[in-house]
Amino acid sequence: MSAKEEPSPEQASEMLRISLRTLLKKIDAGEIASHSAGSQRVIAITDVLAYRSVQRERAQRALRRMRDEADEMGLCV
């Protein structure tokens, strides 16, 4: 899929590994940019990839934080 392509909401939800319902809630909340083309919601691939990147970074930070806390508590070997 090239950067100019626009995945369907179903494709975008699969790319993000979230349900379609969750994707639509995130679009409605403004967490993922989209625009309307008639009655269809259109999401730019760049917006899907940007959201995925932000989510991965958040997950990595949370994992590092948990690992650091476990180290401080002496739980890691």
N, C-alpha and C positions, 0 to 999 in steps of 0.2 A: 504494500500500500504506500503510495507516494505521499509526500507532505501536503499535497493539494487535495487529496482525497478526503472525503467526509464519511466516516463509518456510520452505519445505522445505529440507533440506540442499542439494539440487540448486540451488534458487533462490538460496540464500545463497552457494554457491560461485560462481555466475554473477555475483552482485552484487560479490563480492570479486575476481573474475577469477583464481580459483585453482581447481585441480582439486578434485573431490569428495573424493578420497583425502587431499589436503593439508588440506582443511577438517576432515575427520574426525580427522586427526592433531592438528590444533590444538585441537580440542574435547577430545580425550583428554588432551592436555598441559595443559589448563586455560587456554589462551590466549584461547579464545572460550567464553563461558558458554553452557550449554545445560541442558536437563533432559529426562528421559525421559517419554514418554506411551505406556505399553505397551512395544512394541519399537521405537518411533520416537524419534529424537532431535529435540527441538524447540528452536529458537533464536529468541529474541525479536529483532524487527527492530531494536530499540534497541541490542542487543548487536552485531549485524552492522554497523550504522552507526558505533558507537563504535570497533570494531576497524578499520574502514576509515579512520576519521579519524586514529587513532593511526598506522597504517601510512603514510598520506599525509604526516603530519608528520615521521615518521622519514625518509622519502624526501627530503623538502624539506631537512631538516638535512644529510643526506648530500650532496645536490647543492650546497648552500651551502659545505660543507666542501671538496668537490672543487674548486669554483670558486675559493675563497680560496687553496687550495694552488697551483692553476694560476696565479693572479695573482702569488703570491709567487715562483714559478719563472719568471715572465715569459713564460708560454705564451699568455696571453690578449692579444688585440690591442685 
